[in-house]
C-alpha cells in the first residue's frame, strides 16, 4: 500500500504573482535561455509566463541595446586599431630625432587613450 505524499509548495512559487515588478526586473537582466529555463521551475511560474504580455518586449529591447553597444564598441576598436596602425607606419618616415620623439609621444598617447563610448 502506497502512502500519498503531500508536497508543500514553496513560497517562491507565487513570487512572480506576488511581486511582478521585481520578478520582471530580475528577468530583464537574464539571457534568453535562462529566462526560458525559468518557465520550467514550477507550474505557477509557467502560468505567469503564459499570462505575461510584456516580458519578451522588455527583454528584446534590452538585448537589442546590448548588441548595439557591443557593435559600436567593436567598430570603435576597429577605428582605434586603424589609427594606431597608421601611426606605426609613420615611424618609418621619421628622419630626425625630433620627429622620432614626436612620433613616440603620439603613439604612446594613442595607446593610453581610452576608447570613447556613450
Biopython code that builds the backbone (N, CA, C, O; Angstrom):
import numpy as np
from Bio.PDB.StructureBuilder import StructureBuilder

atoms = [
    (1, "UNK", "N", (0.853, -1.168, 0.000)),
    (1, "UNK", "CA", (0.000, 0.000, 0.000)),
    (1, "UNK", "C", (0.898, 1.230, 0.000)),
    (1, "UNK", "O", (1.795, 1.341, 0.835)),
    (2, "UNK", "N", (0.664, 2.155, -0.931)),
    (2, "UNK", "CA", (1.497, 3.352, -1.019)),
    (2, "UNK", "C", (0.788, 4.522, -0.358)),
    (2, "UNK", "O", (-0.422, 4.702, -0.488)),
    (3, "UNK", "N", (1.556, 5.282, 0.328)),
    (3, "UNK", "CA", (1.007, 6.447, 1.024)),
    (3, "UNK", "C", (1.124, 7.659, 0.110)),
    (3, "UNK", "O", (2.123, 7.825, -0.589)),
    (4, "UNK", "N", (0.107, 8.497, 0.120)),
    (4, "UNK", "CA", (0.129, 9.724, -0.675)),
    (4, "UNK", "C", (1.108, 10.709, -0.039)),
    (4, "UNK", "O", (1.077, 10.953, 1.167)),
    (5, "UNK", "N", (1.958, 11.254, -0.867)),
    (5, "UNK", "CA", (2.949, 12.203, -0.380)),
    (5, "UNK", "C", (2.395, 13.610, -0.574)),
    (5, "UNK", "O", (1.980, 13.982, -1.672)),
    (6, "UNK", "N", (2.396, 14.373, 0.492)),
    (6, "UNK", "CA", (1.919, 15.744, 0.439)),
    (6, "UNK", "C", (3.116, 16.673, 0.269)),
    (6, "UNK", "O", (4.049, 16.657, 1.072)),
    (7, "UNK", "N", (3.077, 17.471, -0.775)),
    (7, "UNK", "CA", (4.162, 18.411, -1.044)),
    (7, "UNK", "C", (3.660, 19.817, -0.771)),
    (7, "UNK", "O", (2.669, 20.267, -1.346)),
    (8, "UNK", "N", (4.356, 20.489, 0.103)),
    (8, "UNK", "CA", (4.007, 21.870, 0.407)),
    (8, "UNK", "C", (4.676, 22.770, -0.625)),
    (8, "UNK", "O", (5.891, 22.699, -0.808)),
    (9, "UNK", "N", (3.898, 23.618, -1.304)),
    (9, "UNK", "CA", (4.504, 24.473, -2.318)),
    (9, "UNK", "C", (5.475, 25.476, -1.682)),
    (9, "UNK", "O", (5.255, 25.969, -0.575)),
    (10, "UNK", "N", (6.507, 25.746, -2.387)),
    (10, "UNK", "CA", (7.499, 26.710, -1.926)),
    (10, "UNK", "C", (6.898, 28.111, -1.937)),
    (10, "UNK", "O", (6.061, 28.417, -2.787)),
    (11, "UNK", "N", (7.315, 28.963, -1.003)),
    (11, "UNK", "CA", (6.823, 30.349, -1.041)),
    (11, "UNK", "C", (7.297, 31.079, -2.302)),
    (11, "UNK", "O", (6.718, 32.093, -2.692)),
    (12, "UNK", "N", (8.354, 30.557, -2.937)),
    (12, "UNK", "CA", (8.856, 31.165, -4.171)),
    (12, "UNK", "C", (7.944, 30.880, -5.363)),
    (12, "UNK", "O", (8.023, 31.563, -6.385)),
    (13, "UNK", "N", (7.092, 29.886, -5.235)),
    (13, "UNK", "CA", (6.214, 29.526, -6.347)),
    (13, "UNK", "C", (5.311, 30.690, -6.741)),
    (13, "UNK", "O", (5.019, 30.877, -7.922)),
    (14, "UNK", "N", (4.874, 31.461, -5.770)),
    (14, "UNK", "CA", (3.962, 32.588, -6.034)),
    (14, "UNK", "C", (4.699, 33.914, -6.248)),
    (14, "UNK", "O", (4.065, 34.944, -6.477)),
    (15, "UNK", "N", (6.033, 33.895, -6.176)),
    (15, "UNK", "CA", (6.813, 35.131, -6.293)),
    (15, "UNK", "C", (6.474, 35.950, -7.539)),
    (15, "UNK", "O", (6.305, 37.164, -7.420)),
    (16, "UNK", "N", (6.366, 35.350, -8.724)),
    (16, "UNK", "CA", (6.041, 36.162, -9.903)),
    (16, "UNK", "C", (4.707, 36.894, -9.781)),
    (16, "UNK", "O", (4.550, 37.994, -10.311)),
    (17, "UNK", "N", (3.740, 36.281, -9.080)),
    (17, "UNK", "CA", (2.438, 36.905, -8.934)),
    (17, "UNK", "C", (2.402, 37.892, -7.764)),
    (17, "UNK", "O", (1.715, 38.912, -7.828)),
    (18, "UNK", "N", (3.143, 37.586, -6.700)),
    (18, "UNK", "CA", (3.133, 38.468, -5.538)),
    (18, "UNK", "C", (4.029, 39.691, -5.718)),
    (18, "UNK", "O", (3.787, 40.733, -5.108)),
    (19, "UNK", "N", (5.059, 39.571, -6.551)),
    (19, "UNK", "CA", (5.999, 40.670, -6.795)),
    (19, "UNK", "C", (6.318, 40.763, -8.295)),
    (19, "UNK", "O", (7.466, 40.567, -8.693)),
    (20, "UNK", "N", (5.328, 41.057, -9.110)),
    (20, "UNK", "CA", (5.549, 41.008, -10.563)),
    (20, "UNK", "C", (6.601, 42.004, -11.067)),
    (20, "UNK", "O", (7.368, 41.676, -11.972)),
    (21, "UNK", "N", (6.647, 43.208, -10.498)),
    (21, "UNK", "CA", (7.641, 44.198, -10.959)),
    (21, "UNK", "C", (9.061, 43.738, -10.633)),
    (21, "UNK", "O", (9.960, 43.823, -11.470)),
    (22, "UNK", "N", (9.250, 43.256, -9.422)),
    (22, "UNK", "CA", (10.581, 42.775, -9.028)),
    (22, "UNK", "C", (10.981, 41.575, -9.868)),
    (22, "UNK", "O", (12.126, 41.474, -10.310)),
    (23, "UNK", "N", (10.049, 40.673, -10.088)),
    (23, "UNK", "CA", (10.338, 39.477, -10.877)),
    (23, "UNK", "C", (10.741, 39.856, -12.300)),
    (23, "UNK", "O", (11.695, 39.309, -12.854)),
    (24, "UNK", "N", (10.005, 40.793, -12.880)),
    (24, "UNK", "CA", (10.309, 41.200, -14.250)),
    (24, "UNK", "C", (11.652, 41.923, -14.314)),
    (24, "UNK", "O", (12.392, 41.742, -15.281)),
    (25, "UNK", "N", (11.985, 42.732, -13.316)),
    (25, "UNK", "CA", (13.288, 43.414, -13.306)),
    (25, "UNK", "C", (14.435, 42.408, -13.251)),
    (25, "UNK", "O", (15.481, 42.612, -13.866)),
    (26, "UNK", "N", (14.232, 41.339, -12.520)),
    (26, "UNK", "CA", (15.248, 40.281, -12.461)),
    (26, "UNK", "C", (15.354, 39.599, -13.824)),
    (26, "UNK", "O", (16.457, 39.386, -14.329)),
    (27, "UNK", "N", (14.229, 39.261, -14.409)),
    (27, "UNK", "CA", (14.236, 38.555, -15.694)),
    (27, "UNK", "C", (14.894, 39.364, -16.799)),
    (27, "UNK", "O", (15.578, 38.803, -17.655)),
    (28, "UNK", "N", (14.696, 40.662, -16.790)),
    (28, "UNK", "CA", (15.243, 41.513, -17.838)),
    (28, "UNK", "C", (16.773, 41.460, -17.853)),
    (28, "UNK", "O", (17.390, 41.679, -18.895)),
    (29, "UNK", "N", (17.375, 41.174, -16.720)),
    (29, "UNK", "CA", (18.836, 41.102, -16.631)),
    (29, "UNK", "C", (19.398, 39.774, -17.158)),
    (29, "UNK", "O", (20.607, 39.645, -17.351)),
    (30, "UNK", "N", (18.529, 38.800, -17.389)),
    (30, "UNK", "CA", (18.969, 37.453, -17.769)),
    (30, "UNK", "C", (19.038, 37.291, -19.280)),
    (30, "UNK", "O", (18.439, 38.063, -20.028)),
    (31, "UNK", "N", (19.776, 36.277, -19.718)),
    (31, "UNK", "CA", (19.811, 35.942, -21.139)),
    (31, "UNK", "C", (18.565, 35.112, -21.474)),
    (31, "UNK", "O", (17.870, 34.631, -20.579)),
    (32, "UNK", "N", (18.301, 34.956, -22.749)),
    (32, "UNK", "CA", (17.059, 34.303, -23.174)),
    (32, "UNK", "C", (16.962, 32.847, -22.745)),
    (32, "UNK", "O", (15.880, 32.395, -22.369)),
    (33, "UNK", "N", (18.063, 32.099, -22.792)),
    (33, "UNK", "CA", (17.975, 30.679, -22.405)),
    (33, "UNK", "C", (17.667, 30.538, -20.914)),
    (33, "UNK", "O", (16.939, 29.626, -20.523)),
    (34, "UNK", "N", (18.204, 31.415, -20.085)),
    (34, "UNK", "CA", (17.900, 31.361, -18.655)),
    (34, "UNK", "C", (16.438, 31.712, -18.405)),
    (34, "UNK", "O", (15.784, 31.105, -17.557)),
    (35, "UNK", "N", (15.932, 32.685, -19.141)),
    (35, "UNK", "CA", (14.511, 33.046, -18.998)),
    (35, "UNK", "C", (13.635, 31.857, -19.395)),
    (35, "UNK", "O", (12.651, 31.549, -18.723)),
    (36, "UNK", "N", (14.000, 31.201, -20.482)),
    (36, "UNK", "CA", (13.220, 30.027, -20.889)),
    (36, "UNK", "C", (13.286, 28.928, -19.834)),
    (36, "UNK", "O", (12.297, 28.233, -19.603)),
    (37, "UNK", "N", (14.441, 28.765, -19.193)),
    (37, "UNK", "CA", (14.560, 27.776, -18.119)),
    (37, "UNK", "C", (13.698, 28.146, -16.911)),
    (37, "UNK", "O", (13.240, 27.263, -16.185)),
    (38, "UNK", "N", (13.479, 29.424, -16.695)),
    (38, "UNK", "CA", (12.619, 29.854, -15.580)),
    (38, "UNK", "C", (11.183, 29.360, -15.759)),
    (38, "UNK", "O", (10.466, 29.151, -14.780)),
    (39, "UNK", "N", (10.778, 29.179, -16.984)),
    (39, "UNK", "CA", (9.415, 28.689, -17.253)),
    (39, "UNK", "C", (9.183, 27.302, -16.664)),
    (39, "UNK", "O", (8.050, 26.956, -16.329)),
    (40, "UNK", "N", (10.241, 26.505, -16.533)),
    (40, "UNK", "CA", (10.076, 25.128, -16.076)),
    (40, "UNK", "C", (10.347, 24.959, -14.581)),
    (40, "UNK", "O", (10.414, 23.832, -14.091)),
    (41, "UNK", "N", (10.504, 26.060, -13.856)),
    (41, "UNK", "CA", (10.743, 25.962, -12.409)),
    (41, "UNK", "C", (9.559, 25.293, -11.729)),
    (41, "UNK", "O", (9.727, 24.369, -10.933)),
    (42, "UNK", "N", (8.367, 25.765, -12.049)),
    (42, "UNK", "CA", (7.153, 25.160, -11.492)),
    (42, "UNK", "C", (5.968, 25.615, -12.330)),
    (42, "UNK", "O", (6.104, 26.488, -13.187)),
    (43, "UNK", "N", (4.829, 25.033, -12.085)),
    (43, "UNK", "CA", (3.654, 25.376, -12.895)),
    (43, "UNK", "C", (3.205, 26.816, -12.660)),
    (43, "UNK", "O", (2.703, 27.458, -13.583)),
    (44, "UNK", "N", (3.375, 27.335, -11.444)),
    (44, "UNK", "CA", (2.993, 28.728, -11.188)),
    (44, "UNK", "C", (3.835, 29.684, -12.038)),
    (44, "UNK", "O", (3.314, 30.648, -12.598)),
    (45, "UNK", "N", (5.137, 29.411, -12.129)),
    (45, "UNK", "CA", (5.996, 30.273, -12.936)),
    (45, "UNK", "C", (5.630, 30.153, -14.409)),
    (45, "UNK", "O", (5.600, 31.150, -15.130)),
    (46, "UNK", "N", (5.354, 28.934, -14.853)),
    (46, "UNK", "CA", (4.938, 28.737, -16.243)),
    (46, "UNK", "C", (3.656, 29.512, -16.526)),
    (46, "UNK", "O", (3.522, 30.134, -17.580)),
    (47, "UNK", "N", (2.711, 29.476, -15.580)),
    (47, "UNK", "CA", (1.460, 30.213, -15.745)),
    (47, "UNK", "C", (1.704, 31.724, -15.819)),
    (47, "UNK", "O", (1.049, 32.432, -16.584)),
    (48, "UNK", "N", (2.655, 32.205, -15.013)),
    (48, "UNK", "CA", (2.966, 33.640, -15.049)),
    (48, "UNK", "C", (3.510, 34.020, -16.419)),
    (48, "UNK", "O", (3.104, 35.035, -16.986)),
    (49, "UNK", "N", (4.433, 33.208, -16.963)),
    (49, "UNK", "CA", (4.994, 33.495, -18.275)),
    (49, "UNK", "C", (3.913, 33.454, -19.348)),
    (49, "UNK", "O", (3.913, 34.271, -20.268)),
    (50, "UNK", "N", (3.002, 32.509, -19.229)),
    (50, "UNK", "CA", (1.920, 32.401, -20.202)),
    (50, "UNK", "C", (1.030, 33.631, -20.151)),
    (50, "UNK", "O", (0.573, 34.110, -21.189)),
    (51, "UNK", "N", (0.779, 34.150, -18.948)),
    (51, "UNK", "CA", (-0.093, 35.307, -18.781)),
    (51, "UNK", "C", (0.602, 36.636, -19.073)),
    (51, "UNK", "O", (-0.063, 37.634, -19.352)),
    (52, "UNK", "N", (1.916, 36.656, -19.012)),
    (52, "UNK", "CA", (2.659, 37.910, -19.193)),
    (52, "UNK", "C", (2.536, 38.417, -20.624)),
    (52, "UNK", "O", (2.686, 37.667, -21.589)),
    (53, "UNK", "N", (2.262, 39.695, -20.729)),
    (53, "UNK", "CA", (2.137, 40.323, -22.052)),
    (53, "UNK", "C", (3.313, 41.240, -22.374)),
    (53, "UNK", "O", (3.401, 41.766, -23.483)),
    (54, "UNK", "N", (4.225, 41.436, -21.405)),
    (54, "UNK", "CA", (5.285, 42.427, -21.619)),
    (54, "UNK", "C", (6.701, 41.900, -21.426)),
    (54, "UNK", "O", (7.655, 42.611, -21.740)),
    (55, "UNK", "N", (6.868, 40.711, -20.935)),
    (55, "UNK", "CA", (8.219, 40.261, -20.603)),
    (55, "UNK", "C", (9.122, 40.206, -21.823)),
    (55, "UNK", "O", (10.249, 40.700, -21.768)),
    (56, "UNK", "N", (8.667, 39.627, -22.913)),
    (56, "UNK", "CA", (9.551, 39.481, -24.071)),
    (56, "UNK", "C", (9.791, 40.799, -24.785)),
    (56, "UNK", "O", (10.861, 40.988, -25.363)),
    (57, "UNK", "N", (8.834, 41.719, -24.764)),
    (57, "UNK", "CA", (9.100, 43.032, -25.369)),
    (57, "UNK", "C", (10.141, 43.774, -24.546)),
    (57, "UNK", "O", (10.978, 44.481, -25.107)),
    (58, "UNK", "N", (10.105, 43.627, -23.225)),
    (58, "UNK", "CA", (11.114, 44.255, -22.363)),
    (58, "UNK", "C", (12.478, 43.618, -22.575)),
    (58, "UNK", "O", (13.491, 44.311, -22.665)),
    (59, "UNK", "N", (12.494, 42.305, -22.655)),
    (59, "UNK", "CA", (13.747, 41.585, -22.835)),
    (59, "UNK", "C", (14.355, 41.899, -24.205)),
    (59, "UNK", "O", (15.558, 42.142, -24.306)),
    (60, "UNK", "N", (13.550, 41.895, -25.234)),
    (60, "UNK", "CA", (14.095, 42.111, -26.575)),
    (60, "UNK", "C", (14.700, 43.504, -26.711)),
    (60, "UNK", "O", (15.727, 43.662, -27.372)),
    (61, "UNK", "N", (14.088, 44.516, -26.102)),
    (61, "UNK", "CA", (14.663, 45.857, -26.194)),
    (61, "UNK", "C", (16.013, 45.921, -25.486)),
    (61, "UNK", "O", (16.920, 46.606, -25.959)),
    (62, "UNK", "N", (16.165, 45.220, -24.363)),
    (62, "UNK", "CA", (17.456, 45.188, -23.659)),
    (62, "UNK", "C", (18.504, 44.436, -24.477)),
    (62, "UNK", "O", (19.667, 44.837, -24.518)),
    (63, "UNK", "N", (18.097, 43.357, -25.121)),
    (63, "UNK", "CA", (19.040, 42.588, -25.937)),
    (63, "UNK", "C", (19.512, 43.429, -27.119)),
    (63, "UNK", "O", (20.701, 43.436, -27.440)),
    (64, "UNK", "N", (18.599, 44.130, -27.762)),
    (64, "UNK", "CA", (18.971, 44.990, -28.887)),
    (64, "UNK", "C", (19.944, 46.069, -28.413)),
    (64, "UNK", "O", (20.938, 46.339, -29.088)),
    (65, "UNK", "N", (19.675, 46.685, -27.269)),
    (65, "UNK", "CA", (20.588, 47.695, -26.719)),
    (65, "UNK", "C", (21.976, 47.113, -26.481)),
    (65, "UNK", "O", (22.980, 47.730, -26.837)),
    (66, "UNK", "N", (22.033, 45.915, -25.872)),
    (66, "UNK", "CA", (23.327, 45.267, -25.606)),
    (66, "UNK", "C", (24.093, 45.005, -26.899)),
    (66, "UNK", "O", (25.298, 45.248, -26.971)),
    (67, "UNK", "N", (23.398, 44.514, -27.912)),
    (67, "UNK", "CA", (24.052, 44.191, -29.182)),
    (67, "UNK", "C", (24.557, 45.466, -29.855)),
    (67, "UNK", "O", (25.669, 45.489, -30.383)),
    (68, "UNK", "N", (23.748, 46.523, -29.840)),
    (68, "UNK", "CA", (24.176, 47.768, -30.463)),
    (68, "UNK", "C", (25.384, 48.357, -29.747)),
    (68, "UNK", "O", (26.298, 48.869, -30.393)),
    (69, "UNK", "N", (25.397, 48.289, -28.408)),
    (69, "UNK", "CA", (26.556, 48.783, -27.662)),
    (69, "UNK", "C", (27.800, 47.958, -28.004)),
    (69, "UNK", "O", (28.880, 48.510, -28.210)),
    (70, "UNK", "N", (27.640, 46.644, -28.061)),
    (70, "UNK", "CA", (28.771, 45.771, -28.396)),
    (70, "UNK", "C", (29.269, 46.059, -29.813)),
    (70, "UNK", "O", (30.474, 46.116, -30.061)),
    (71, "UNK", "N", (28.316, 46.241, -30.743)),
    (71, "UNK", "CA", (28.680, 46.513, -32.129)),
    (71, "UNK", "C", (29.407, 47.847, -32.222)),
    (71, "UNK", "O", (30.415, 47.955, -32.921)),
    (72, "UNK", "N", (28.903, 48.870, -31.521)),
    (72, "UNK", "CA", (29.551, 50.176, -31.557)),
    (72, "UNK", "C", (30.952, 50.080, -30.971)),
    (72, "UNK", "O", (31.892, 50.670, -31.505)),
    (73, "UNK", "N", (31.095, 49.346, -29.884)),
    (73, "UNK", "CA", (32.417, 49.195, -29.265)),
    (73, "UNK", "C", (33.380, 48.513, -30.232)),
    (73, "UNK", "O", (34.538, 48.914, -30.348)),
    (74, "UNK", "N", (32.898, 47.480, -30.926)),
    (74, "UNK", "CA", (33.738, 46.785, -31.896)),
    (74, "UNK", "C", (34.154, 47.728, -33.017)),
    (74, "UNK", "O", (35.311, 47.727, -33.437)),
    (75, "UNK", "N", (33.208, 48.536, -33.502)),
    (75, "UNK", "CA", (33.530, 49.487, -34.562)),
    (75, "UNK", "C", (34.531, 50.528, -34.074)),
    (75, "UNK", "O", (35.449, 50.895, -34.808)),
    (76, "UNK", "N", (34.364, 51.006, -32.848)),
    (76, "UNK", "CA", (35.304, 51.976, -32.286)),
    (76, "UNK", "C", (36.690, 51.359, -32.124)),
    (76, "UNK", "O", (37.698, 52.018, -32.377)),
    (77, "UNK", "N", (36.743, 50.097, -31.703)),
    (77, "UNK", "CA", (38.033, 49.415, -31.580)),
    (77, "UNK", "C", (38.704, 49.279, -32.943)),
    (77, "UNK", "O", (39.924, 49.401, -33.051)),
    (78, "UNK", "N", (37.917, 49.030, -33.974)),
    (78, "UNK", "CA", (38.483, 48.919, -35.315)),
    (78, "UNK", "C", (39.065, 50.256, -35.763)),
    (78, "UNK", "O", (40.149, 50.305, -36.344)),
    (79, "UNK", "N", (38.336, 51.341, -35.490)),
    (79, "UNK", "CA", (38.837, 52.673, -35.833)),
    (79, "UNK", "C", (40.124, 52.953, -35.072)),
    (79, "UNK", "O", (41.082, 53.478, -35.639)),
    (80, "UNK", "N", (40.147, 52.607, -33.794)),
    (80, "UNK", "CA", (41.344, 52.816, -32.976)),
    (80, "UNK", "C", (42.514, 52.005, -33.533)),
    (80, "UNK", "O", (43.630, 52.519, -33.614)),
    (81, "UNK", "N", (42.282, 50.761, -33.914)),
    (81, "UNK", "CA", (43.336, 49.923, -34.491)),
    (81, "UNK", "C", (43.871, 50.526, -35.787)),
    (81, "UNK", "O", (45.078, 50.506, -36.026)),
    (82, "UNK", "N", (42.991, 51.057, -36.619)),
    (82, "UNK", "CA", (43.419, 51.679, -37.877)),
    (82, "UNK", "C", (44.289, 52.896, -37.574)),
    (82, "UNK", "O", (45.323, 53.109, -38.208)),
    (83, "UNK", "N", (43.851, 53.694, -36.589)),
    (83, "UNK", "CA", (44.632, 54.880, -36.206)),
    (83, "UNK", "C", (46.024, 54.475, -35.705)),
    (83, "UNK", "O", (47.031, 55.065, -36.097)),
    (84, "UNK", "N", (46.064, 53.479, -34.851)),
    (84, "UNK", "CA", (47.347, 53.034, -34.311)),
    (84, "UNK", "C", (48.236, 52.444, -35.413)),
    (84, "UNK", "O", (49.440, 52.701, -35.444)),
    (85, "UNK", "N", (47.649, 51.662, -36.308)),
    (85, "UNK", "CA", (48.414, 51.107, -37.440)),
    (85, "UNK", "C", (48.993, 52.233, -38.296)),
    (85, "UNK", "O", (50.139, 52.160, -38.741)),
    (86, "UNK", "N", (48.192, 53.268, -38.519)),
    (86, "UNK", "CA", (48.654, 54.408, -39.304)),
    (86, "UNK", "C", (49.853, 55.079, -38.633)),
    (86, "UNK", "O", (50.841, 55.399, -39.293)),
    (87, "UNK", "N", (49.759, 55.286, -37.328)),
    (87, "UNK", "CA", (50.876, 55.887, -36.594)),
    (87, "UNK", "C", (52.126, 55.004, -36.664)),
    (87, "UNK", "O", (53.239, 55.501, -36.838)),
    (88, "UNK", "N", (51.929, 53.703, -36.527)),
    (88, "UNK", "CA", (53.076, 52.782, -36.576)),
    (88, "UNK", "C", (53.753, 52.790, -37.953)),
    (88, "UNK", "O", (54.974, 52.669, -38.051)),
    (89, "UNK", "N", (52.956, 52.933, -39.003)),
    (89, "UNK", "CA", (53.523, 53.016, -40.348)),
    (89, "UNK", "C", (54.316, 54.306, -40.543)),
    (89, "UNK", "O", (55.281, 54.341, -41.305)),
    (90, "UNK", "N", (53.906, 55.348, -39.858)),
    (90, "UNK", "CA", (54.579, 56.639, -39.988)),
    (90, "UNK", "C", (55.962, 56.643, -39.328)),
    (90, "UNK", "O", (56.770, 57.532, -39.595)),
    (91, "UNK", "N", (56.236, 55.667, -38.480)),
    (91, "UNK", "CA", (57.542, 55.605, -37.815)),
    (91, "UNK", "C", (58.668, 55.534, -38.840)),
    (91, "UNK", "O", (59.729, 56.126, -38.639)),
    (92, "UNK", "N", (58.446, 54.820, -39.927)),
    (92, "UNK", "CA", (59.467, 54.689, -40.968)),
    (92, "UNK", "C", (59.774, 56.019, -41.666)),
    (92, "UNK", "O", (60.807, 56.157, -42.322)),
    (93, "UNK", "N", (58.883, 56.980, -41.521)),
    (93, "UNK", "CA", (59.070, 58.273, -42.179)),
    (93, "UNK", "C", (59.741, 59.306, -41.274)),
    (93, "UNK", "O", (59.878, 60.469, -41.653)),
    (94, "UNK", "N", (60.152, 58.892, -40.104)),
    (94, "UNK", "CA", (60.841, 59.804, -39.188)),
    (94, "UNK", "C", (62.324, 59.830, -39.546)),
    (94, "UNK", "O", (62.976, 58.788, -39.601)),
    (95, "UNK", "N", (62.850, 61.030, -39.789)),
    (95, "UNK", "CA", (64.249, 61.173, -40.196)),
    (95, "UNK", "C", (65.097, 61.830, -39.122)),
    (95, "UNK", "O", (66.306, 61.608, -39.053)),
    (96, "UNK", "N", (64.468, 62.629, -38.295)),
    (96, "UNK", "CA", (65.247, 63.347, -37.283)),
    (96, "UNK", "C", (64.872, 62.850, -35.897)),
    (96, "UNK", "O", (63.861, 62.177, -35.700)),
    (97, "UNK", "N", (65.721, 63.207, -34.950)),
    (97, "UNK", "CA", (65.466, 62.831, -33.557)),
    (97, "UNK", "C", (64.174, 63.493, -33.054)),
    (97, "UNK", "O", (63.418, 62.897, -32.287)),
    (98, "UNK", "N", (63.938, 64.710, -33.492)),
    (98, "UNK", "CA", (62.720, 65.421, -33.082)),
    (98, "UNK", "C", (61.474, 64.722, -33.631)),
    (98, "UNK", "O", (60.473, 64.605, -32.925)),
    (99, "UNK", "N", (61.525, 64.264, -34.868)),
    (99, "UNK", "CA", (60.398, 63.533, -35.457)),
    (99, "UNK", "C", (60.172, 62.209, -34.727)),
    (99, "UNK", "O", (59.033, 61.810, -34.484)),
    (100, "UNK", "N", (61.264, 61.536, -34.381)),
    (100, "UNK", "CA", (61.162, 60.279, -33.622)),
    (100, "UNK", "C", (60.512, 60.529, -32.265)),
    (100, "UNK", "O", (59.657, 59.759, -31.828)),
    (101, "UNK", "N", (60.925, 61.615, -31.599)),
    (101, "UNK", "CA", (60.353, 61.960, -30.296)),
    (101, "UNK", "C", (58.859, 62.250, -30.431)),
    (101, "UNK", "O", (58.046, 61.738, -29.661)),
    (102, "UNK", "N", (58.512, 63.066, -31.406)),
    (102, "UNK", "CA", (57.105, 63.426, -31.619)),
    (102, "UNK", "C", (56.270, 62.182, -31.910)),
    (102, "UNK", "O", (55.176, 62.021, -31.367)),
    (103, "UNK", "N", (56.784, 61.312, -32.759)),
    (103, "UNK", "CA", (56.047, 60.098, -33.113)),
    (103, "UNK", "C", (55.922, 59.179, -31.904)),
    (103, "UNK", "O", (54.864, 58.588, -31.683)),
    (104, "UNK", "N", (56.975, 59.054, -31.129)),
    (104, "UNK", "CA", (56.924, 58.216, -29.917)),
    (104, "UNK", "C", (55.855, 58.717, -28.960)),
    (104, "UNK", "O", (55.095, 57.927, -28.400)),
    (105, "UNK", "N", (55.799, 60.025, -28.774)),
    (105, "UNK", "CA", (54.789, 60.623, -27.877)),
    (105, "UNK", "C", (53.389, 60.363, -28.418)),
    (105, "UNK", "O", (52.491, 60.016, -27.651)),
    (106, "UNK", "N", (53.187, 60.523, -29.708)),
    (106, "UNK", "CA", (51.859, 60.316, -30.311)),
    (106, "UNK", "C", (51.409, 58.860, -30.171)),
    (106, "UNK", "O", (50.253, 58.585, -29.848)),
    (107, "UNK", "N", (52.332, 57.940, -30.416)),
    (107, "UNK", "CA", (51.975, 56.515, -30.316)),
    (107, "UNK", "C", (51.646, 56.157, -28.864)),
    (107, "UNK", "O", (50.670, 55.458, -28.594)),
    (108, "UNK", "N", (52.469, 56.643, -27.940)),
    (108, "UNK", "CA", (52.216, 56.332, -26.535)),
    (108, "UNK", "C", (50.889, 56.931, -26.072)),
    (108, "UNK", "O", (50.143, 56.283, -25.337)),
    (109, "UNK", "N", (50.588, 58.151, -26.489)),
    (109, "UNK", "CA", (49.292, 58.770, -26.146)),
    (109, "UNK", "C", (48.136, 57.949, -26.717)),
    (109, "UNK", "O", (47.122, 57.730, -26.054)),
    (110, "UNK", "N", (48.310, 57.505, -27.950)),
    (110, "UNK", "CA", (47.244, 56.729, -28.594)),
    (110, "UNK", "C", (46.983, 55.419, -27.854)),
    (110, "UNK", "O", (45.836, 54.990, -27.737)),
    (111, "UNK", "N", (48.049, 54.783, -27.354)),
    (111, "UNK", "CA", (47.855, 53.513, -26.650)),
    (111, "UNK", "C", (47.225, 53.716, -25.284)),
    (111, "UNK", "O", (46.593, 52.801, -24.755)),
    (112, "UNK", "N", (47.384, 54.884, -24.711)),
    (112, "UNK", "CA", (46.803, 55.169, -23.389)),
    (112, "UNK", "C", (45.397, 55.734, -23.477)),
    (112, "UNK", "O", (44.665, 55.753, -22.487)),
    (113, "UNK", "N", (45.025, 56.189, -24.652)),
    (113, "UNK", "CA", (43.734, 56.836, -24.820)),
    (113, "UNK", "C", (42.617, 55.812, -24.723)),
    (113, "UNK", "O", (42.614, 54.822, -25.455)),
    (114, "UNK", "N", (41.662, 56.045, -23.818)),
    (114, "UNK", "CA", (40.537, 55.109, -23.738)),
    (114, "UNK", "C", (39.641, 55.233, -24.965)),
    (114, "UNK", "O", (39.526, 56.300, -25.569)),
    (115, "UNK", "N", (39.020, 54.133, -25.312)),
    (115, "UNK", "CA", (38.073, 54.138, -26.423)),
    (115, "UNK", "C", (36.803, 54.767, -25.923)),
    (115, "UNK", "O", (36.252, 54.337, -24.910)),
    (116, "UNK", "N", (36.330, 55.777, -26.614)),
    (116, "UNK", "CA", (35.150, 56.529, -26.185)),
    (116, "UNK", "C", (33.876, 55.754, -26.498)),
    (116, "UNK", "O", (33.693, 55.263, -27.612)),
    (117, "UNK", "N", (33.013, 55.652, -25.520)),
    (117, "UNK", "CA", (31.692, 55.030, -25.701)),
    (117, "UNK", "C", (30.667, 55.842, -24.952)),
    (117, "UNK", "O", (30.954, 56.402, -23.894)),
    (118, "UNK", "N", (29.469, 55.904, -25.501)),
    (118, "UNK", "CA", (28.383, 56.579, -24.785)),
    (118, "UNK", "C", (27.805, 55.679, -23.754)),
    (118, "UNK", "O", (26.877, 56.068, -23.045)),
]
sb = StructureBuilder()
sb.init_structure("model")
sb.init_model(0)
sb.init_chain("A")
sb.init_seg("    ")
for serial, (resi, resn, name, xyz) in enumerate(atoms, 1):
    if name == "N":
        sb.init_residue(resn, " ", resi, " ")
    sb.init_atom(name, np.array(xyz, "f"), 0.0, 1.0, " ", f" {name:<3s}", serial, name[0])
structure = sb.get_structure()
